[in-house]
Amino acid sequence: MQNLSPARLFAAALGLTLAFRFWLAFVFPITGDEAYFIWWGKIPDWGFYDHPPMIGWWLAGLLAVSDSEGWLRLPQVLQPALLALAVRWAWPQLWPEQAARRDWVALLVLLAPVNLWNVFITTDTALVYFAVLSGLAWLRAARDDKPGWYLLSGILLAGAVLSKYFVALLGFAYLIDVLRRRTRGAWLGLAIAYAACVPALLLMAWWNSEHCWSNYMFNFVNRHGSGNAGLSWKTPLLYALTLAYVLTPPVLWLMLRRRPANADFSLATLVWAPLLLFAGLSLVKTVGLHWVLSFVPFVLLLVARQLPEQALPKLVVFFLGFAALHIAAATVVSRLPLETWQKLNIYPGLVLTFESDALLARAAPGEALLASDGYSNAVTLGYNARRYVPVLGPGSSHARHDDILTDWRKHAGRDIVVLRKTAPNAGEYDAWFASVTTESFEHRGARFWVVRGKQFDYAAYRTSVLTGLRRYYAIPQWLPQSGCYFCERYFPGEQCIR
């Protein structure tokens, strides 16, 4: 390995991983989460129900060209390559004494396990771009306190704010770094970076005040109301296992074993501040794998800074071997028939994802409004049907952007067909229609149900369903409110307050 040029190895790995990721993007169908964000792009706005708007804006631009799976996933497909190239360029600027390591470090970023296979659209797609580039600009600014680099870091941080709110952890890491350095230039730089985020924060405050404070209600109230939060030994263990996979065991061991040099404090802060905060959160909440992706490149930079010269190629060899295992596993899985997974609980969802067109043909909604009983099912069917599919029924606290898009008053008297992958309860739909028929069918070994309702009774639906959904819009009185689509639409004259 030491006789092989790292630049050539990086170029070869760049081409091979890009080819693999493009293959994944075109082979695997759009998933429910992806379809949810695609509908943001199809109906763009200044904000969306559960997250800031950046990914919706990106998808709106992509949808102007095509709505194919591979095209819409392009930013995610390219992300590891572009971030690796950014790290490769930035490394000599940050640590010129170790400039020869830049290709090895770029290889680590390129081959990190999740980077290898993750081609799926999430809000983290935009977040990772902005957060990593903001962090690199901050590290460059920390070398000589030049205001221009702080401004660039702040502008990129604003992009991350418009992508996902927990980028606040990165902004907090900047504060800790400045508290340690305590130079006039550092304080000025922090002020510049934070000031650059103000327009993004004001935009989100304005949009939320006009839209039921839905981002606040979802992220801090409604998603925690199901009783799944509380002290647990399982969630910290799951977080540790997540880090072991995302970073790989050798990197995790090296990160814990080696103390960063004093000169690397800024970089170490970008690593430890968010990861320790996530560790604290894991005591009461499951920390998703995708939550930590923005900080993985900084961990790899820190480890690469600390390793002896001869150890870095050995770590890259491990990453190459681990990547080969992933590629082999993906190849095998792609060649297995769908029925291989028939005994799993998620099998009906897999069939719905892979076979939506066939299910839509069996449902045959005709001129009736096609609906589903859950958000993931609805948006997946809608993407494949190329028409929006609303959720009929209470749904859950998640993905309630449908409340913004669907006005059930407009469907009064209409026939509705509900395609679902679970059997409806006896009489579940009777009160909402003049008449209801239910049928079921089997496809690829999974059973699905079709409910056909005649003449939708909006008044009955408002009483039995929409009234109960007001709990998701019980806005605290201390929040300034200038509009709420849900209460204005269904309960005019009644305020949405707790």
RODO-2510 file (C-alpha; in nm, 4 decimals, decimal comma):
residues 498
     n   res          X          Y          Z
     1     m     0,0000     0,0000     0,0000
     2     q     0,2857     0,2400     0,0791
     3     n     0,4259     0,1880    -0,2725
     4     l     0,0915     0,2836    -0,4260
     5     s     0,0413     0,6517    -0,4972
     6     p    -0,2332     0,7793    -0,2616
     7     a    -0,3430     1,0286    -0,5299
     8     r    -0,4039     0,7456    -0,7791
     9     l    -0,5748     0,5358    -0,5148
    10     f    -0,8032     0,8276    -0,4300
    11     a    -0,8872     0,8849    -0,7970
    12     a    -0,9692     0,5158    -0,8466
    13     a    -1,1808     0,4997    -0,5308
    14     l    -1,3602     0,8195    -0,6318
    15     g    -1,4649     0,6705    -0,9655
    16     l    -1,5628     0,3304    -0,8279
    17     t    -1,7667     0,4643    -0,5361
    18     l    -1,9467     0,7111    -0,7625
    19     a    -2,0370     0,4285    -1,0014
    20     f    -2,1631     0,2167    -0,7103
    21     r    -2,3721     0,4995    -0,5678
    22     f    -2,5245     0,5841    -0,9067
    23     w    -2,6162     0,2172    -0,9432
    24     l    -2,7844     0,2189    -0,6008
    25     a    -2,9710     0,5403    -0,6821
    26     f    -3,1207     0,3980    -1,0003
    27     v    -3,1856     0,0425    -0,8756
    28     f    -3,3713     0,1115    -0,5520
    29     p    -3,7162     0,2758    -0,5634
    30     i    -3,8060     0,5957    -0,3833
    31     t    -3,8792     0,5282    -0,0152
    32     g    -4,1509     0,6871     0,1980
    33     d    -3,9225     0,9429     0,3619
    34     e    -3,7839     1,0447     0,0248
    35     a    -4,1272     1,0764    -0,1320
    36     y    -4,2341     1,2977     0,1584
    37     f    -3,9584     1,5479     0,0805
    38     i    -4,0181     1,5190    -0,2946
    39     w    -4,3697     1,6494    -0,2348
    40     w    -4,2124     1,9481    -0,0609
    41     g    -4,0299     2,0136    -0,3858
    42     k    -4,3436     1,9680    -0,5931
    43     i    -4,5285     2,2246    -0,3789
    44     p    -4,2481     2,4552    -0,2546
    45     d    -4,2957     2,7076     0,0230
    46     w    -4,0939     2,9195     0,2656
    47     g    -4,1254     2,6432     0,5224
    48     f    -4,2629     2,2949     0,5832
    49     y    -4,4310     2,1151     0,8698
    50     d    -4,1460     1,9467     1,0551
    51     h    -3,8186     2,0935     0,9225
    52     p    -3,6785     2,4096     0,7643
    53     p    -3,7219     2,4406     0,3873
    54     m    -3,3785     2,3860     0,2296
    55     i    -3,4268     2,0291     0,1021
    56     g    -3,7631     2,1267    -0,0447
    57     w    -3,6005     2,4140    -0,2320
    58     w    -3,3276     2,1853    -0,3692
    59     l    -3,5840     1,9316    -0,4848
    60     a    -3,7957     2,2024    -0,6465
    61     g    -3,4965     2,2918    -0,8627
    62     l    -3,4269     1,9291    -0,9499
    63     l    -3,7930     1,8598    -1,0275
    64     a    -3,7868     2,1374    -1,2859
    65     v    -3,5681     1,9001    -1,4907
    66     s    -3,6901     1,5491    -1,4024
    67     d    -3,8657     1,3479    -1,1305
    68     s    -3,6702     1,0241    -1,1829
    69     e    -3,5165     0,8516    -0,8809
    70     g    -3,1533     0,8828    -0,9880
    71     w    -3,1821     1,2502    -1,0782
    72     l    -3,3556     1,3545    -0,7549
    73     r    -3,0923     1,1667    -0,5545
    74     l    -2,8046     1,3372    -0,7390
    75     p    -2,6997     1,5735    -0,4537
    76     q    -2,6802     1,2777    -0,2158
    77     v    -2,5014     1,0560    -0,4680
    78     l    -2,2329     1,3210    -0,5208
    79     q    -2,2030     1,4219    -0,1566
    80     p    -1,9195     1,1902    -0,0386
    81     a    -1,7125     1,2725    -0,3476
    82     l    -1,7613     1,6473    -0,3120
    83     l    -1,6909     1,6454     0,0616
    84     a    -1,3800     1,4322     0,0101
    85     l    -1,2582     1,6794    -0,2528
    86     a    -1,3325     1,9686    -0,0168
    87     v    -1,1318     1,8015     0,2599
    88     r    -0,8513     1,7233     0,0161
    89     w    -0,8324     2,0929    -0,0806
    90     a    -0,8674     2,2255     0,2741
    91     w    -0,6188     1,9957     0,4460
    92     p    -0,2985     2,1675     0,3212
    93     q    -0,4533     2,5072     0,3987
    94     l    -0,5195     2,4019     0,7556
    95     w    -0,2126     2,1890     0,8294
    96     p     0,0604     2,2583     0,5705
    97     e     0,3119     2,0593     0,7750
    98     q     0,1070     1,7452     0,6994
    99     a     0,0108     1,8324     0,3415
   100     a     0,1251     1,4904     0,2164
   101     r    -0,1598     1,3263     0,4089
   102     r    -0,4386     1,4951     0,2146
   103     d    -0,5179     1,2020    -0,0167
   104     w    -0,5280     0,9538     0,2701
   105     v    -0,7661     1,1777     0,4654
   106     a    -0,9866     1,2309     0,1605
   107     l    -1,0027     0,8520     0,1185
   108     l    -1,1272     0,8128     0,4752
   109     v    -1,4077     1,0628     0,4142
   110     l    -1,4968     0,9031     0,0812
   111     l    -1,5073     0,5483     0,2225
   112     a    -1,6779     0,6127     0,5570
   113     p    -1,9434     0,3388     0,5860
   114     v    -2,2598     0,5480     0,5606
   115     n    -2,1060     0,7638     0,2878
   116     l    -2,0638     0,4546     0,0764
   117     w    -2,4278     0,3469     0,0520
   118     n    -2,6461     0,6371     0,1631
   119     v    -2,8046     0,7695    -0,1572
   120     f    -3,1429     0,8435    -0,0004
   121     i    -3,2948     1,1918     0,0169
   122     t    -3,3339     1,3374     0,3669
   123     t    -3,3155     1,6797     0,5257
   124     d    -2,9622     1,5794     0,6240
   125     t    -2,8537     1,5866     0,2591
   126     a    -2,8405     1,9667     0,2602
   127     l    -2,7421     1,9812     0,6272
   128     v    -2,4255     1,7764     0,5791
   129     y    -2,3075     1,9911     0,2887
   130     f    -2,3534     2,3187     0,4742
   131     a    -2,2354     2,1978     0,8158
   132     v    -1,9143     2,0336     0,6931
   133     l    -1,8199     2,3268     0,4690
   134     s    -1,9032     2,5732     0,7472
   135     g    -1,6820     2,3774     0,9858
   136     l    -1,3915     2,3733     0,7398
   137     a    -1,4255     2,7504     0,6924
   138     w    -1,4311     2,7954     1,0710
   139     l    -1,1120     2,5926     1,1123
   140     r    -0,9458     2,8085     0,8470
   141     a    -1,0670     3,1230     1,0221
   142     a    -0,9296     2,9997     1,3549
   143     r    -0,5754     2,9986     1,2130
   144     d    -0,5469     3,3770     1,1846
   145     d    -0,8883     3,5214     1,2802
   146     k    -0,9544     3,6592     0,9331
   147     p    -1,3109     3,8046     0,9216
   148     g    -1,3714     3,6820     0,5661
   149     w    -1,3444     3,3175     0,6656
   150     y    -1,5722     3,3745     0,9645
   151     l    -1,8263     3,5363     0,7327
   152     l    -1,8107     3,2402     0,4934
   153     s    -1,8500     3,0012     0,7864
   154     g    -2,1531     3,1976     0,9057
   155     i    -2,3189     3,2059     0,5634
   156     l    -2,2770     2,8293     0,5337
   157     l    -2,4046     2,7888     0,8892
   158     a    -2,7147     2,9852     0,7868
   159     g    -2,7661     2,7339     0,5062
   160     a    -2,7441     2,4575     0,7653
   161     v    -2,9985     2,6390     0,9845
   162     l    -3,2370     2,6347     0,6891
   163     s    -3,1742     2,2604     0,6591
   164     k    -3,2211     2,1273     1,0114
   165     y    -3,2398     2,2884     1,3532
   166     f    -2,9959     2,0733     1,5451
   167     v    -2,7130     2,2375     1,3543
   168     a    -2,7291     2,4563     1,6651
   169     l    -2,4831     2,2013     1,8060
   170     l    -2,2264     2,3202     1,5524
   171     g    -2,2911     2,6828     1,6431
   172     f    -2,2481     2,5876     2,0092
   173     a    -1,9148     2,4230     1,9263
   174     y    -1,8010     2,7540     1,7714
   175     l    -1,8876     2,9292     2,0982
   176     i    -1,6861     2,6796     2,3044
   177     d    -1,3900     2,7237     2,0701
   178     v    -1,4012     3,1013     2,1107
   179     l    -1,4369     3,0765     2,4894
   180     r    -1,1145     2,8800     2,4921
   181     r    -0,9214     3,1095     2,2540
   182     r    -1,0607     3,4374     2,3950
   183     t    -0,8949     3,6617     2,1401
   184     r    -1,0520     3,9798     2,0123
   185     g    -1,0481     3,8418     1,6588
   186     a    -1,2216     3,5215     1,7699
   187     w    -1,5012     3,7115     1,9463
   188     l    -1,5467     3,9364     1,6432
   189     g    -1,5488     3,6311     1,4173
   190     l    -1,8137     3,4595     1,6267
   191     a    -2,0275     3,7722     1,6118
   192     i    -1,9901     3,7827     1,2335
   193     a    -2,0791     3,4130     1,1958
   194     y    -2,3807     3,4399     1,4233
   195     a    -2,4998     3,7601     1,2542
   196     a    -2,4955     3,5811     0,9179
   197     c    -2,7515     3,3343     1,0581
   198     v    -2,9985     3,6011     1,1708
   199     p    -3,1831     3,6346     0,8361
   200     a    -3,2393     3,2572     0,8255
   201     l    -3,3678     3,2532     1,1824
   202     l    -3,5986     3,5491     1,1178
   203     l    -3,7377     3,3777     0,8079
   204     m    -3,8202     3,0643     1,0047
   205     a    -3,9700     3,2643     1,2934
   206     w    -4,1925     3,4546     1,0490
   207     w    -4,3060     3,1427     0,8639
   208     n    -4,3765     2,9509     1,1847
   209     s    -4,5756     3,2376     1,3354
   210     e    -4,7957     3,2240     1,0240
   211     h    -4,8211     2,8429     1,0249
   212     c    -4,9201     2,7218     1,3717
   213     w    -4,5542     2,7186     1,4899
   214     s    -4,5510     2,3730     1,3374
   215     n    -4,1714     2,3303     1,3491
   216     y    -4,1690     2,4072     1,7210
   217     m    -4,4759     2,1966     1,7950
   218     f    -4,3392     1,8948     1,6114
   219     n    -3,9780     1,9021     1,7323
   220     f    -4,0369     2,0002     2,0950
   221     v    -4,3922     1,8943     2,1814
   222     n    -4,5791     1,6500     1,9583
   223     r    -4,3064     1,4019     1,8679
   224     h    -4,2337     1,3473     2,2395
   225     g    -4,5934     1,2934     2,3424
   226     s    -4,6083     0,9182     2,2819
   227     g    -4,4249     0,8242     2,6002
   228     n    -4,1101     0,7035     2,4229
   229     a    -3,8839     0,9488     2,6049
   230     g    -3,7352     0,8667     2,9453
   231     l    -3,4223     0,7345     3,1084
   232     s    -3,3127     0,4097     2,9490
   233     w    -2,9988     0,1990     2,9319
   234     k    -3,0886     0,0835     2,5807
   235     t    -3,0689     0,4186     2,4029
   236     p    -2,7127     0,5050     2,5179
   237     l    -2,6030     0,1555     2,4136
   238     l    -2,7692     0,2046     2,0762
   239     y    -2,5877     0,5382     2,0397
   240     a    -2,2541     0,3694     2,1158
   241     l    -2,3251     0,1014     1,8547
   242     t    -2,4251     0,3698     1,6058
   243     l    -2,0931     0,5486     1,6540
   244     a    -1,9053     0,2192     1,6264
   245     y    -2,0623     0,1580     1,2869
   246     v    -2,0615     0,5126     1,1491
   247     l    -1,7020     0,5815     1,2539
   248     t    -1,5819     0,2168     1,2461
   249     p    -1,4337     0,0511     1,5579
   250     p    -1,0690     0,1438     1,4771
   251     v    -1,1540     0,5136     1,4412
   252     l    -1,3660     0,5118     1,7550
   253     w    -1,0839     0,3443     1,9466
   254     l    -0,8241     0,5910     1,8184
   255     m    -1,0495     0,8865     1,8952
   256     l    -1,0984     0,7734     2,2548
   257     r    -0,7376     0,6683     2,3055
   258     r    -0,5458     0,9676     2,1711
   259     r    -0,5723     1,3138     2,3210
   260     p    -0,5663     1,5951     2,0648
   261     a    -0,2706     1,8280     2,0677
   262     n    -0,3266     2,1759     2,2042
   263     a    -0,3044     2,3172     1,8506
   264     d    -0,5985     2,1019     1,7455
   265     f    -0,8429     2,2356     2,0038
   266     s    -1,0706     2,3980     1,7463
   267     l    -1,0998     2,0729     1,5492
   268     a    -1,1470     1,8672     1,8665
   269     t    -1,4275     2,1004     1,9721
   270     l    -1,6143     2,0384     1,6459
   271     v    -1,5931     1,6676     1,7294
   272     w    -1,6506     1,6412     2,1005
   273     a    -1,9055     1,9161     2,1639
   274     p    -2,1808     1,7672     1,9417
   275     l    -2,0980     1,4019     2,0123
   276     l    -2,1073     1,4539     2,3897
   277     l    -2,4326     1,6480     2,3641
   278     f    -2,5778     1,3626     2,1609
   279     a    -2,4526     1,1235     2,4292
   280     g    -2,6424     1,3199     2,6924
   281     l    -2,9543     1,3206     2,4778
   282     s    -2,9234     0,9456     2,4257
   283     l    -2,9995     0,8926     2,7938
   284     v    -3,3619     0,9747     2,7222
   285     k    -3,3986     0,9609     2,3434
   286     t    -3,2907     0,7481     2,0500
   287     v    -3,0197     0,9311     1,8532
   288     g    -3,0687     0,8491     1,4872
   289     l    -2,7785     0,7332     1,2744
   290     h    -2,8264     1,0267     1,0386
   291     w    -2,8009     1,2789     1,3232
   292     v    -2,4242     1,2356     1,3535
   293     l    -2,3353     1,2418     0,9825
   294     s    -2,2464     1,6129     0,9776
   295     f    -1,9687     1,5530     1,2301
   296     v    -1,8131     1,2335     1,0910
   297     p    -1,5655     1,4166     0,8604
   298     f    -1,4326     1,6162     1,1574
   299     v    -1,3729     1,2941     1,3535
   300     l    -1,1749     1,1543     1,0601
   301     l    -0,9734     1,4756     1,0317
   302     l    -0,8922     1,4634     1,4028
   303     v    -0,7819     1,1004     1,3913
   304     a    -0,5734     1,1633     1,0777
   305     r    -0,4001     1,4524     1,2533
   306     q    -0,2983     1,2330     1,5457
   307     l    -0,1890     0,9123     1,3720
   308     p     0,1746     0,8384     1,2973
   309     e     0,2616     0,8679     0,9273
   310     q     0,2858     0,4930     0,8707
   311     a    -0,0459     0,4159     1,0450
   312     l    -0,2699     0,6225     0,8184
   313     p    -0,2408     0,3927     0,5115
   314     k    -0,3246     0,0956     0,7342
   315     l    -0,6456     0,2642     0,8450
   316     v    -0,7333     0,3324     0,4803
   317     v    -0,6806    -0,0390     0,4041
   318     f    -0,9381    -0,1220     0,6724
   319     f    -1,1813     0,1272     0,5194
   320     l    -1,1272    -0,0259     0,1745
   321     g    -1,1977    -0,3748     0,3062
   322     f    -1,5074    -0,2601     0,4925
   323     a    -1,6278    -0,0824     0,1776
   324     a    -1,5792    -0,4004    -0,0256
   325     l    -1,7995    -0,5899     0,2213
   326     h    -2,0729    -0,3288     0,1817
   327     i    -2,0567    -0,3466    -0,1971
   328     a    -2,0699    -0,7269    -0,1918
   329     a    -2,3674    -0,7251     0,0464
   330     a    -2,5572    -0,4690    -0,1656
   331     t    -2,4927    -0,6744    -0,4793
   332     v    -2,6229    -0,9926    -0,3178
   333     v    -2,9319    -0,8207    -0,1710
   334     s    -3,0197    -0,6612    -0,5052
   335     r    -3,0304    -1,0036    -0,6729
   336     l    -3,2557    -1,1676    -0,4139
   337     p    -3,6262    -1,1942    -0,4951
   338     l    -3,8540    -0,9663    -0,2964
   339     e    -4,0198    -1,2695    -0,1374
   340     t    -3,6945    -1,3407     0,0492
   341     w    -3,8118    -1,0937     0,3143
   342     q    -4,1689    -1,2240     0,3364
   343     k    -4,1438    -1,3295     0,7011
   344     l    -4,0391    -0,9827     0,8178
   345     n    -4,2952    -0,7433     0,9650
   346     i    -4,1836    -0,4756     0,7214
   347     y    -4,2579    -0,6927     0,4182
   348     p    -4,5908    -0,5272     0,3223
   349     g    -4,4117    -0,1925     0,3276
   350     l    -4,1386    -0,3301     0,1021
   351     v    -4,3978    -0,4566    -0,1447
   352     l    -4,5734    -0,1192    -0,1418
   353     t    -4,2408     0,0562    -0,2076
   354     f    -4,1255    -0,1762    -0,4885
   355     e    -4,4649    -0,2540    -0,6407
   356     s    -4,6643     0,0680    -0,6070
   357     d    -4,7693     0,0713    -0,9723
   358     a    -4,9202    -0,2772    -0,9482
   359     l    -5,1038    -0,1883    -0,6264
   360     l    -5,2414     0,1303    -0,7792
   361     a    -5,3726    -0,0704    -1,0728
   362     r    -5,5487    -0,3119    -0,8351
   363     a    -5,7019    -0,0250    -0,6353
   364     a    -5,8328     0,1353    -0,9582
   365     p    -5,9518     0,4637    -0,8013
   366     g    -6,0746     0,6060    -1,1327
   367     e    -6,2220     0,9529    -1,0726
   368     a    -6,2408     0,8970    -0,6965
   369     l    -5,9924     1,0626    -0,4633
   370     l    -5,7115     0,8173    -0,3836
   371     a    -5,6060     0,8266    -0,0171
   372     s    -5,4177     0,6157     0,2345
   373     d    -5,4176     0,5719     0,6113
   374     g    -5,0539     0,6631     0,6793
   375     y    -4,8095     0,9286     0,5643
   376     s    -4,5368     0,7009     0,4311
   377     n    -4,7867     0,4942     0,2312
   378     a    -4,9602     0,8047     0,0965
   379     v    -4,6519     0,9868    -0,0316
   380     t    -4,5016     0,6690    -0,1792
   381     l    -4,8216     0,5966    -0,3698
   382     g    -4,8443     0,9630    -0,4694
   383     y    -4,4927     0,9722    -0,6123
   384     n    -4,5626     0,6680    -0,8272
   385     a    -4,9135     0,7820    -0,9256
   386     r    -4,7793     1,1328    -1,0035
   387     r    -5,0640     1,2883    -0,8064
   388     y    -5,0894     1,3908    -0,4432
   389     v    -5,2415     1,1272    -0,2121
   390     p    -5,3802     1,2607     0,1193
   391     v    -5,4095     1,0761     0,4494
   392     l    -5,7651     0,9909     0,5525
   393     g    -5,7912     0,9411     0,9260
   394     p    -5,5994     1,0673     1,2290
   395     g    -5,2510     0,9591     1,1197
   396     s    -4,9768     1,0294     1,3739
   397     s    -4,7746     1,3194     1,5119
   398     h    -4,5196     1,2737     1,2321
   399     a    -4,5241     1,4141     0,8801
   400     r    -4,8406     1,6187     0,9272
   401     h    -4,7530     1,8387     0,6291
   402     d    -5,0642     1,6811     0,4819
   403     d    -5,2657     1,9077     0,7145
   404     i    -5,1227     2,2037     0,5222
   405     l    -5,1852     2,0591     0,1766
   406     t    -5,5262     1,8936     0,2200
   407     d    -5,8483     2,0847     0,2839
   408     w    -6,1120     1,8232     0,3591
   409     r    -6,3926     2,0778     0,3151
   410     k    -6,3238     2,0706    -0,0598
   411     h    -6,3844     1,6943    -0,0757
   412     a    -6,7315     1,6972     0,0792
   413     g    -6,9605     1,4625    -0,1148
   414     r    -6,6742     1,3053    -0,3086
   415     d    -6,6055     0,9322    -0,3481
   416     i    -6,2772     0,8263    -0,1846
   417     v    -6,0713     0,5089    -0,2291
   418     v    -5,8301     0,4208     0,0547
   419     l    -5,5436     0,1794    -0,0206
   420     r    -5,3819     0,0405     0,2935
   421     k    -5,1549    -0,2427     0,4018
   422     t    -5,3407    -0,3240     0,7253
   423     a    -5,6984    -0,4371     0,7713
   424     p    -5,9367    -0,1566     0,8721
   425     n    -6,1234    -0,1887     1,2001
   426     a    -6,4879    -0,2849     1,1793
   427     g    -6,6928     0,0265     1,1046
   428     e    -6,3834     0,2498     1,0970
   429     y    -6,5029     0,4445     0,7922
   430     d    -6,8813     0,4088     0,8225
   431     a    -6,9471     0,7477     0,9847
   432     w    -6,7605     0,9371     0,7133
   433     f    -6,9510     0,8070     0,4090
   434     a    -7,3009     0,7311     0,2885
   435     s    -7,1835     0,3752     0,2129
   436     v    -6,8579     0,1787     0,2468
   437     t    -6,7299    -0,1397     0,0844
   438     t    -6,4037    -0,3154     0,1687
   439     e    -6,2073    -0,5644    -0,0381
   440     s    -5,8652    -0,7230    -0,0036
   441     f    -5,6132    -0,8782    -0,2372
   442     e    -5,2738    -1,0410    -0,2217
   443     h    -4,9691    -0,9273    -0,4175
   444     r    -4,6221    -1,0834    -0,3995
   445     g    -4,7277    -1,2645    -0,0830
   446     a    -4,8475    -0,9524     0,1016
   447     r    -5,2112    -0,8642     0,1666
   448     f    -5,3581    -0,5189     0,1046
   449     w    -5,7010    -0,3672     0,1616
   450     v    -5,9043    -0,1236    -0,0456
   451     v    -6,1816     0,0772     0,1200
   452     r    -6,4289     0,2459    -0,1191
   453     g    -6,6368     0,5186     0,0396
   454     k    -6,9296     0,6890    -0,1334
   455     q    -7,0133     1,0570    -0,0702
   456     f    -6,7642     1,1788     0,1905
   457     d    -6,9377     1,3406     0,4909
   458     y    -6,7107     1,6295     0,5863
   459     a    -6,9184     1,7350     0,8888
   460     a    -6,8948     1,3874     1,0428
   461     y    -6,5209     1,3733     0,9671
   462     r    -6,4663     1,7106     1,1312
   463     t    -6,6421     1,5915     1,4453
   464     s    -6,4797     1,2490     1,4748
   465     v    -6,1281     1,3172     1,3437
   466     l    -6,0343     1,6820     1,2975
   467     t    -6,1532     1,7849     1,6424
   468     g    -5,9164     1,5324     1,7982
   469     l    -5,6275     1,6550     1,5859
   470     r    -5,6436     1,9955     1,7504
   471     r    -5,4119     1,8573     2,0174
   472     y    -5,1263     1,8867     1,7674
   473     y    -5,1982     2,2588     1,7348
   474     a    -5,2284     2,3535     2,1021
   475     i    -4,9793     2,6381     2,0702
   476     p    -4,8324     2,7838     2,3936
   477     q    -4,9691     3,1289     2,4700
   478     w    -4,6206     3,2813     2,4970
   479     l    -4,5559     3,2271     2,1256
   480     p    -4,6629     3,5231     1,9076
   481     q    -4,9129     3,3858     1,6585
   482     s    -5,0347     3,5538     1,3412
   483     g    -5,1892     3,2556     1,1655
   484     c    -5,2713     2,8860     1,1885
   485     y    -5,3984     2,7078     0,8799
   486     f    -5,5561     2,4222     1,0749
   487     c    -5,7718     2,6213     1,3156
   488     e    -5,8560     2,8934     1,0618
   489     r    -5,9705     2,6295     0,8142
   490     y    -6,1689     2,3947     1,0371
   491     f    -6,2423     2,5956     1,3533
   492     p    -6,2784     2,9606     1,2464
   493     g    -6,3012     3,2076     1,5300
   494     e    -6,1358     2,9671     1,7753
   495     q    -5,7730     3,0268     1,8702
   496     c    -5,5073     2,7555     1,8590
   497     i    -5,3648     2,7936     2,2079
   498     r    -5,2928     2,5626     2,4961
***
